[in-house]
Amino acid sequence: MIYFFADDHYDAHPGRVIFEHLPEELKSKTAFYENEWDVLEHGDWDRDCELMILNMIGATCGQPHPGAEAEKRVRRYLERGGSALLLHGSSAAFWMWDWWRPLVGERWVRPNDPDGTPASTHPKKPCFVKRSVTRHALARKLREMDLPEDEIYTNLENTCPCMRLMETHIEEGTFVQCCEALTPWGGKLVSFIPGHYPPVTSHPDMIANVATIVNYLLEKGK
């Protein structure tokens, strides 16, 4: 089973839009929750979870930051080698947990960061997302994307070694848009960062790339 936890991201509903556009073979084995934290906090999802997908930032959108019971379950899932797909700002899904922040590779930093790291930024403009120059097998399967105006996450903090898979170049510089980090327990964390507005999150190339990453992480989990 795939478990997909999302917030509404300021009424843009990016997680829901992505979920609703997934190929049926993935959608049919995905349990999706938006602004519903009871399962994350108190369910046994981590025991049969093949892949965790997140599209959320803790303590935003009028939602609470997941608490101690959620932390126990997420940690237990990752410690058994579980992998995760971190969509948009989900490197900050659990930003209040000290052990989470160093794991994610390229981290979206909140303004009130516990480590005192300067906050990340997000200019809004169209962008072209291209494959990075890399030998990583996943990058070769991803589609380059010409996307309409949306937030472009910039000035992320690099917290651990990671493989850059996709990037975009804008006036402010060149910024990672997809990367893979390895957890200390052998799992993979793939961040796929573009977009939260529906024209981006429903874009055919965006959905194709999400499906490709999901299938890659499921295969690596076997």
Backbone as CSV, one residue per row, in Angstrom:
resi,resn,N_x,N_y,N_z,CA_x,CA_y,CA_z,C_x,C_y,C_z
1,MET,0.834,-1.189,0.000,0.000,0.000,0.000,0.880,1.254,0.000
2,ILE,0.473,2.249,-0.777,1.114,3.569,-0.788,0.286,4.487,0.102
3,TYR,0.934,5.210,0.985,0.242,6.185,1.830,0.698,7.585,1.415
4,PHE,-0.280,8.440,1.112,-0.043,9.778,0.575,-0.691,10.773,1.531
5,PHE,0.146,11.541,2.238,-0.332,12.526,3.209,-0.062,13.926,2.661
6,ALA,-1.110,14.764,2.648,-0.990,16.105,2.070,-1.744,17.122,2.916
7,ASP,-1.289,18.379,2.837,-2.129,19.488,3.293,-2.725,20.158,2.056
8,ASP,-3.592,21.149,2.263,-4.238,21.778,1.103,-3.371,22.852,0.452
9,HIS,-2.233,23.165,1.053,-1.274,24.160,0.560,-1.987,25.434,0.130
10,TYR,-2.642,26.045,1.100,-3.305,27.335,0.906,-4.379,27.263,-0.189
11,ASP,-5.199,26.206,-0.078,-6.354,25.987,-0.958,-5.974,25.681,-2.405
12,ALA,-4.723,25.374,-2.672,-4.325,24.958,-4.018,-4.463,23.449,-4.208
13,HIS,-4.486,22.691,-3.113,-4.696,21.240,-3.122,-3.746,20.492,-4.068
14,PRO,-2.450,20.759,-4.018,-1.548,20.100,-4.969,-1.495,18.589,-4.811
15,GLY,-1.482,18.108,-3.572,-1.466,16.662,-3.378,-2.695,15.999,-3.955
16,ARG,-3.857,16.585,-3.724,-5.100,16.007,-4.241,-5.119,16.015,-5.767
17,VAL,-4.665,17.116,-6.365,-4.647,17.186,-7.828,-3.727,16.108,-8.401
18,ILE,-2.541,15.968,-7.820,-1.620,14.929,-8.293,-2.237,13.550,-8.117
19,PHE,-2.781,13.275,-6.940,-3.391,11.971,-6.693,-4.483,11.678,-7.715
20,GLU,-5.340,12.640,-7.985,-6.467,12.409,-8.887,-6.030,12.185,-10.335
21,HIS,-4.829,12.625,-10.682,-4.330,12.448,-12.046,-3.370,11.276,-12.197
22,LEU,-3.090,10.566,-11.123,-2.193,9.409,-11.223,-2.800,8.322,-12.109
23,PRO,-1.960,7.538,-12.766,-2.479,6.365,-13.487,-3.271,5.466,-12.545
24,GLU,-4.298,4.844,-13.052,-5.211,4.078,-12.212,-4.499,2.964,-11.453
25,GLU,-3.479,2.359,-12.059,-2.795,1.256,-11.372,-2.068,1.727,-10.122
26,LEU,-1.659,2.997,-10.075,-1.064,3.550,-8.860,-2.126,4.112,-7.930
27,LYS,-3.087,4.809,-8.499,-4.142,5.407,-7.691,-4.905,4.353,-6.903
28,SER,-5.126,3.180,-7.504,-5.930,2.141,-6.864,-5.258,1.531,-5.647
29,LYS,-3.944,1.678,-5.538,-3.246,1.124,-4.367,-2.672,2.223,-3.472
30,THR,-3.272,3.414,-3.576,-2.830,4.557,-2.779,-3.936,5.023,-1.851
31,ALA,-3.613,5.124,-0.574,-4.529,5.714,0.408,-4.141,7.183,0.554
32,PHE,-5.048,8.095,0.170,-4.757,9.523,0.159,-5.488,10.221,1.296
33,TYR,-4.767,11.105,1.997,-5.342,11.873,3.107,-4.913,13.330,2.965
34,GLU,-5.886,14.243,2.979,-5.597,15.677,2.939,-6.138,16.334,4.199
35,ASN,-5.263,17.039,4.905,-5.631,17.703,6.157,-6.273,16.730,7.148
36,GLU,-5.912,15.463,7.036,-6.417,14.426,7.947,-5.200,13.745,8.564
37,TRP,-4.956,14.022,9.826,-3.716,13.557,10.444,-3.924,12.395,11.395
38,ASP,-5.158,11.938,11.545,-5.403,10.871,12.511,-4.680,9.580,12.123
39,VAL,-4.699,9.237,10.834,-4.007,8.014,10.401,-2.507,8.171,10.580
40,LEU,-1.949,9.312,10.171,-0.516,9.546,10.344,-0.117,9.465,11.807
41,GLU,-0.963,9.997,12.674,-0.660,10.044,14.108,-0.917,8.714,14.811
42,HIS,-2.012,8.051,14.469,-2.476,6.947,15.311,-2.727,5.636,14.572
43,GLY,-2.617,5.638,13.242,-2.860,4.416,12.489,-1.648,3.500,12.456
44,ASP,-1.842,2.324,11.908,-0.752,1.362,11.740,-0.235,1.383,10.307
45,TRP,-0.331,2.538,9.648,0.042,2.650,8.242,1.478,2.202,7.979
46,ASP,2.371,2.443,8.941,3.774,2.138,8.700,4.055,0.645,8.581
47,ARG,3.118,-0.181,9.027,3.366,-1.634,9.036,3.163,-2.262,7.657
48,ASP,2.281,-1.692,6.825,2.087,-2.256,5.493,2.434,-1.252,4.396
49,CYS,3.116,-0.163,4.747,3.446,0.889,3.798,4.597,0.460,2.890
50,GLU,4.334,0.451,1.590,5.387,0.197,0.604,6.097,1.479,0.206
51,LEU,5.387,2.605,0.295,5.967,3.899,-0.063,5.167,4.997,0.619
52,MET,5.859,5.960,1.210,5.231,7.139,1.786,5.422,8.308,0.823
53,ILE,4.307,8.955,0.456,4.340,10.164,-0.358,3.859,11.322,0.504
54,LEU,4.569,12.435,0.465,4.199,13.614,1.239,4.064,14.815,0.314
55,ASN,3.041,15.624,0.558,2.924,16.932,-0.079,2.405,17.879,0.996
56,MET,3.279,18.260,1.906,2.879,18.985,3.101,4.070,19.701,3.721
57,ILE,3.788,20.741,4.478,4.775,21.428,5.300,4.158,21.577,6.686
58,GLY,4.807,21.034,7.689,4.258,21.057,9.038,3.989,22.461,9.541
59,ALA,2.852,22.630,10.222,2.470,23.880,10.880,2.208,25.013,9.901
60,THR,1.758,24.685,8.692,1.323,25.697,7.736,-0.123,25.416,7.348
61,CYS,-0.714,26.317,6.586,-2.075,26.141,6.053,-3.111,25.963,7.163
62,GLY,-2.819,26.499,8.352,-3.736,26.346,9.469,-3.755,24.953,10.063
63,GLN,-2.797,24.127,9.679,-2.728,22.750,10.160,-1.640,22.628,11.229
64,PRO,-1.796,21.687,12.156,-0.758,21.496,13.177,0.462,20.793,12.612
65,HIS,1.581,20.949,13.289,2.729,20.107,12.969,2.477,18.726,13.554
66,PRO,2.693,17.644,12.777,2.507,16.301,13.330,3.279,16.112,14.630
67,GLY,2.652,15.379,15.557,3.193,15.246,16.895,3.992,13.988,17.133
68,ALA,4.130,13.636,18.418,5.036,12.567,18.832,4.630,11.203,18.285
69,GLU,3.339,10.929,18.193,2.904,9.617,17.687,3.195,9.485,16.202
70,ALA,2.998,10.570,15.455,3.371,10.552,14.039,4.879,10.384,13.891
71,GLU,5.635,11.075,14.726,7.090,10.976,14.662,7.545,9.540,14.891
72,LYS,6.939,8.871,15.844,7.295,7.476,16.128,7.047,6.593,14.911
73,ARG,5.921,6.804,14.236,5.564,5.957,13.093,6.430,6.258,11.876
74,VAL,6.673,7.536,11.603,7.531,7.887,10.471,8.938,7.349,10.691
75,ARG,9.444,7.524,11.891,10.801,7.026,12.194,10.858,5.500,12.065
76,ARG,9.847,4.823,12.557,9.820,3.356,12.474,9.787,2.897,11.014
77,TYR,9.003,3.595,10.195,8.934,3.254,8.771,10.295,3.442,8.096
78,LEU,10.927,4.558,8.343,12.216,4.825,7.703,13.304,3.902,8.227
79,GLU,13.260,3.567,9.508,14.296,2.712,10.081,14.243,1.279,9.564
80,ARG,13.122,0.884,9.028,13.084,-0.444,8.393,13.414,-0.373,6.909
81,GLY,13.978,0.756,6.487,14.443,0.907,5.110,13.428,1.505,4.173
82,GLY,12.354,2.084,4.696,11.319,2.659,3.860,11.805,3.869,3.086
83,SER,11.197,4.076,1.910,11.527,5.209,1.052,10.365,6.187,1.014
84,ALA,10.633,7.388,0.498,9.604,8.422,0.459,9.783,9.308,-0.759
85,LEU,8.655,9.788,-1.280,8.624,10.821,-2.310,8.173,12.110,-1.639
86,LEU,9.026,13.124,-1.706,8.771,14.407,-1.056,8.419,15.424,-2.134
87,LEU,7.139,15.761,-2.237,6.666,16.665,-3.269,6.690,18.111,-2.780
88,HIS,7.086,19.013,-3.677,7.121,20.452,-3.433,7.915,20.756,-2.153
89,GLY,7.299,21.268,-1.108,8.031,21.658,0.094,8.129,20.584,1.155
90,SER,7.943,19.322,0.786,7.835,18.271,1.799,9.151,17.904,2.463
91,SER,10.258,18.457,1.983,11.481,18.321,2.787,11.299,19.000,4.137
92,ALA,10.292,19.890,4.241,9.952,20.539,5.509,8.681,19.967,6.122
93,ALA,8.270,18.789,5.680,7.048,18.190,6.226,7.117,18.078,7.744
94,PHE,8.277,17.685,8.239,8.453,17.443,9.679,9.628,18.267,10.196
95,TRP,9.659,19.538,9.836,10.823,20.370,10.077,11.097,20.619,11.555
96,MET,10.153,20.351,12.439,10.388,20.532,13.867,11.108,19.339,14.501
97,TRP,11.242,18.230,13.768,11.924,17.058,14.307,13.414,17.184,14.002
98,ASP,14.238,17.198,15.047,15.671,17.426,14.858,16.317,16.385,13.948
99,TRP,15.892,15.140,14.020,16.522,14.084,13.233,16.090,14.107,11.772
100,TRP,14.932,14.711,11.479,14.415,14.749,10.114,15.200,15.729,9.239
101,ARG,15.518,16.892,9.784,16.089,17.963,8.961,17.362,17.554,8.222
102,PRO,18.290,16.792,8.825,19.509,16.443,8.098,19.330,15.367,7.029
103,LEU,18.174,14.702,6.968,18.006,13.536,6.099,17.748,13.872,4.644
104,VAL,17.168,15.047,4.368,16.373,15.197,3.149,17.160,15.634,1.921
105,GLY,18.424,15.944,2.056,19.225,16.301,0.896,19.182,17.782,0.602
106,GLU,18.096,18.258,-0.002,17.894,19.682,-0.278,16.656,20.114,0.504
107,ARG,16.846,20.952,1.509,15.797,21.233,2.502,15.177,22.608,2.299
108,TRP,13.839,22.624,2.233,13.094,23.879,2.271,13.124,24.390,3.702
109,VAL,13.664,25.593,3.896,13.897,26.127,5.239,12.807,27.134,5.584
110,ARG,12.144,26.905,6.695,11.091,27.790,7.193,11.705,29.070,7.788
111,PRO,10.924,30.163,7.842,11.464,31.414,8.397,11.919,31.303,9.843
112,ASN,11.266,30.472,10.628,11.613,30.309,12.045,12.371,29.001,12.264
113,ASP,13.365,28.751,11.426,14.085,27.481,11.447,14.772,27.234,12.784
114,PRO,14.614,26.036,13.363,15.250,25.741,14.658,16.768,25.806,14.626
115,ASP,17.374,25.565,13.447,18.827,25.586,13.343,19.372,26.968,13.005
116,GLY,18.492,27.935,12.816,18.933,29.280,12.492,19.401,29.460,11.057
117,THR,19.084,28.506,10.178,19.457,28.613,8.765,18.571,29.652,8.075
118,PRO,19.129,30.497,7.218,18.303,31.487,6.517,17.179,30.828,5.721
119,ALA,16.037,31.472,5.704,14.861,30.898,5.055,15.057,30.786,3.549
120,SER,14.479,29.737,2.981,14.452,29.576,1.537,13.473,30.578,0.922
121,THR,13.507,30.686,-0.401,12.690,31.667,-1.112,11.960,31.007,-2.270
122,HIS,10.938,31.684,-2.815,10.203,31.093,-3.941,9.676,32.171,-4.898
123,PRO,10.539,32.661,-5.787,10.030,33.551,-6.826,8.977,32.834,-7.670
124,LYS,8.051,33.607,-8.220,6.995,33.041,-9.060,7.233,33.429,-10.507
125,LYS,7.410,32.445,-11.354,7.619,32.678,-12.780,7.522,31.362,-13.529
126,PRO,7.351,31.404,-14.849,7.427,30.158,-15.625,8.852,29.610,-15.573
127,CYS,8.980,28.318,-15.859,10.331,27.755,-15.881,10.393,26.528,-16.770
128,PHE,11.593,26.236,-17.209,11.872,24.998,-17.931,12.690,24.115,-17.004
129,VAL,12.184,22.937,-16.712,12.870,21.996,-15.828,13.546,20.949,-16.703
130,LYS,14.861,20.875,-16.605,15.613,19.963,-17.463,16.321,18.899,-16.631
131,ARG,16.662,17.817,-17.289,17.452,16.779,-16.630,18.847,17.298,-16.327
132,SER,19.345,16.964,-15.154,20.713,17.323,-14.795,21.699,16.444,-15.556
133,VAL,22.925,16.896,-15.616,23.989,16.079,-16.211,24.424,15.073,-15.161
134,THR,23.941,13.864,-15.276,24.153,12.832,-14.260,24.037,11.464,-14.896
135,ARG,24.664,10.484,-14.288,24.546,9.100,-14.756,23.461,8.330,-14.022
136,HIS,22.729,9.010,-13.159,21.685,8.336,-12.397,20.613,7.787,-13.348
137,ALA,20.268,6.517,-13.188,19.330,5.862,-14.111,17.949,6.500,-14.088
138,LEU,17.501,6.987,-12.931,16.176,7.593,-12.857,16.099,8.859,-13.703
139,ALA,17.135,9.673,-13.697,17.101,10.939,-14.436,16.815,10.705,-15.913
140,ARG,17.359,9.637,-16.468,17.159,9.369,-17.893,15.699,9.061,-18.219
141,LYS,14.919,8.658,-17.224,13.517,8.317,-17.442,12.567,9.498,-17.242
142,LEU,13.075,10.599,-16.715,12.227,11.736,-16.391,12.070,12.660,-17.602
143,ARG,10.889,13.236,-17.729,10.598,14.148,-18.831,11.014,15.571,-18.480
144,GLU,11.661,16.243,-19.396,11.869,17.665,-19.222,10.532,18.380,-19.369
145,MET,10.351,19.488,-18.631,9.035,20.111,-18.509,9.114,21.609,-18.748
146,ASP,8.215,22.111,-19.560,8.058,23.543,-19.761,6.805,23.953,-18.996
147,LEU,6.977,24.597,-17.833,5.878,24.796,-16.892,5.435,26.255,-16.845
148,PRO,4.123,26.490,-16.656,3.627,27.858,-16.493,4.041,28.438,-15.146
149,GLU,3.689,29.681,-14.909,4.110,30.385,-13.700,3.668,29.663,-12.433
150,ASP,4.587,29.550,-11.521,4.337,28.935,-10.222,5.517,29.280,-9.323
151,GLU,5.422,28.860,-8.062,6.555,29.022,-7.162,7.728,28.170,-7.630
152,ILE,8.909,28.757,-7.621,10.146,28.017,-7.874,10.952,28.065,-6.590
153,TYR,11.124,26.927,-5.961,11.822,26.892,-4.678,13.318,27.091,-4.889
154,THR,13.853,28.091,-4.194,15.262,28.466,-4.340,15.907,28.607,-2.960
155,ASN,17.228,28.630,-2.957,18.006,28.802,-1.727,17.651,27.747,-0.678
156,LEU,17.564,26.501,-1.125,17.396,25.391,-0.200,18.717,25.118,0.513
157,GLU,18.630,24.442,1.643,19.842,24.052,2.368,20.214,22.624,1.996
158,ASN,21.449,22.421,1.566,21.936,21.073,1.342,22.333,20.468,2.682
159,THR,21.655,19.397,3.079,21.856,18.836,4.415,22.639,17.529,4.423
160,CYS,22.774,16.882,3.266,23.515,15.623,3.177,23.815,15.368,1.709
161,PRO,24.727,14.441,1.413,25.016,14.137,0.012,23.756,13.668,-0.718
162,CYS,23.558,14.174,-1.935,22.407,13.751,-2.720,22.756,13.860,-4.197
163,MET,22.000,13.128,-5.007,22.172,13.149,-6.454,21.166,14.113,-7.057
164,ARG,21.640,15.085,-7.813,20.763,16.036,-8.501,20.262,15.373,-9.786
165,LEU,18.946,15.360,-9.977,18.338,14.691,-11.124,17.726,15.665,-12.124
166,MET,17.117,16.750,-11.629,16.545,17.776,-12.504,16.816,19.147,-11.892
167,GLU,16.835,20.170,-12.756,17.124,21.520,-12.284,16.472,22.532,-13.221
168,THR,16.424,23.771,-12.784,15.938,24.852,-13.627,16.879,26.039,-13.491
169,HIS,17.017,26.771,-14.578,17.836,27.986,-14.566,16.921,29.182,-14.776
170,ILE,16.944,30.109,-13.825,16.189,31.348,-13.918,17.163,32.504,-13.653
171,GLU,16.666,33.720,-13.682,17.537,34.884,-13.506,18.340,34.820,-12.217
172,GLU,17.715,34.269,-11.162,18.378,34.213,-9.849,19.464,33.149,-9.767
173,GLY,19.491,32.206,-10.697,20.504,31.160,-10.669,19.952,29.832,-11.141
174,THR,20.696,28.768,-10.895,20.288,27.406,-11.242,19.929,26.681,-9.959
175,PHE,18.761,26.040,-9.946,18.239,25.459,-8.710,17.736,24.040,-8.951
176,VAL,18.045,23.160,-8.016,17.621,21.769,-8.095,16.095,21.684,-8.051
177,GLN,15.538,20.780,-8.857,14.100,20.534,-8.869,13.758,19.073,-8.594
178,CYS,14.754,18.226,-8.636,14.561,16.824,-8.252,15.906,16.274,-7.816
179,CYS,15.917,15.565,-6.693,17.160,14.984,-6.199,16.844,13.751,-5.362
180,GLU,17.860,12.926,-5.159,17.713,11.710,-4.359,18.774,11.682,-3.266
181,ALA,18.319,11.456,-2.038,19.211,11.249,-0.897,18.947,9.858,-0.326
182,LEU,19.924,9.301,0.329,19.794,8.000,0.981,19.696,8.202,2.483
183,THR,18.785,7.478,3.121,18.686,7.549,4.575,19.770,6.676,5.204
184,PRO,20.062,6.877,6.485,21.041,6.012,7.159,20.608,4.552,7.214
185,TRP,19.323,4.275,6.926,18.787,2.919,7.045,18.560,2.260,5.689
186,GLY,19.068,2.878,4.630,19.033,2.251,3.312,17.866,2.646,2.435
187,GLY,16.961,3.473,2.907,15.861,3.941,2.083,16.270,5.108,1.200
188,LYS,15.381,5.453,0.274,15.637,6.542,-0.648,14.603,7.636,-0.424
189,LEU,15.068,8.880,-0.420,14.195,10.040,-0.342,14.365,10.824,-1.633
190,VAL,13.343,10.808,-2.476,13.379,11.573,-3.719,12.522,12.818,-3.527
191,SER,13.143,13.981,-3.667,12.418,15.248,-3.658,12.102,15.638,-5.093
192,PHE,10.818,15.887,-5.364,10.385,16.383,-6.669,9.647,17.679,-6.380
193,ILE,10.280,18.795,-6.702,9.957,20.064,-6.073,8.966,20.941,-6.836
194,PRO,8.865,20.867,-8.171,8.055,21.874,-8.866,6.593,21.912,-8.438
195,GLY,6.087,23.118,-8.317,4.687,23.409,-8.434,3.727,23.122,-7.314
196,HIS,2.754,24.058,-7.182,1.599,23.764,-6.343,0.298,24.230,-6.960
197,TYR,0.319,25.066,-7.986,-0.919,25.481,-8.641,-1.413,24.373,-9.581
198,PRO,-2.739,24.222,-9.729,-3.271,23.131,-10.564,-2.736,23.062,-11.989
199,PRO,-2.503,24.195,-12.698,-1.954,24.035,-14.046,-0.605,23.328,-14.092
200,VAL,0.151,23.394,-12.993,1.423,22.675,-12.919,1.214,21.270,-12.380
201,THR,0.473,21.151,-11.290,0.344,19.830,-10.662,-0.504,18.864,-11.487
202,SER,-1.252,19.364,-12.462,-1.997,18.487,-13.368,-1.328,18.353,-14.732
203,HIS,-0.196,19.024,-14.921,0.507,19.005,-16.204,0.885,17.567,-16.565
204,PRO,0.625,17.122,-17.789,0.915,15.719,-18.148,2.352,15.292,-17.888
205,ASP,3.318,16.178,-18.148,4.714,15.810,-17.885,4.989,15.702,-16.390
206,MET,4.356,16.559,-15.603,4.483,16.497,-14.146,3.947,15.158,-13.629
207,ILE,2.758,14.786,-14.073,2.148,13.532,-13.614,2.973,12.336,-14.073
208,ALA,3.449,12.380,-15.302,4.287,11.281,-15.798,5.536,11.121,-14.955
209,ASN,6.141,12.228,-14.562,7.348,12.150,-13.736,7.046,11.635,-12.333
210,VAL,5.934,12.084,-11.743,5.556,11.547,-10.432,5.375,10.033,-10.518
211,ALA,4.668,9.569,-11.547,4.444,8.124,-11.699,5.762,7.385,-11.893
212,THR,6.667,7.952,-12.669,7.970,7.320,-12.886,8.751,7.209,-11.580
213,ILE,8.733,8.267,-10.788,9.452,8.241,-9.509,8.814,7.240,-8.558
214,VAL,7.485,7.220,-8.498,6.797,6.254,-7.626,7.175,4.833,-8.007
215,ASN,7.124,4.518,-9.287,7.471,3.152,-9.716,8.932,2.826,-9.425
216,TYR,9.808,3.801,-9.573,11.225,3.595,-9.238,11.379,3.282,-7.751
217,LEU,10.707,4.037,-6.891,10.842,3.812,-5.454,10.189,2.508,-5.022
218,LEU,9.095,2.132,-5.653,8.494,0.839,-5.339,9.398,-0.308,-5.739
219,GLU,10.033,-0.201,-6.892,10.944,-1.247,-7.347,12.141,-1.364,-6.419
220,LYS,12.690,-0.211,-6.003,13.845,-0.237,-5.112,13.484,-0.751,-3.729
221,GLY,12.195,-0.698,-3.391,11.779,-1.177,-2.085,11.606,-2.673,-2.003
222,LYS,11.684,-3.366,-3.149,11.469,-4.813,-3.133,12.724,-5.565,-2.733
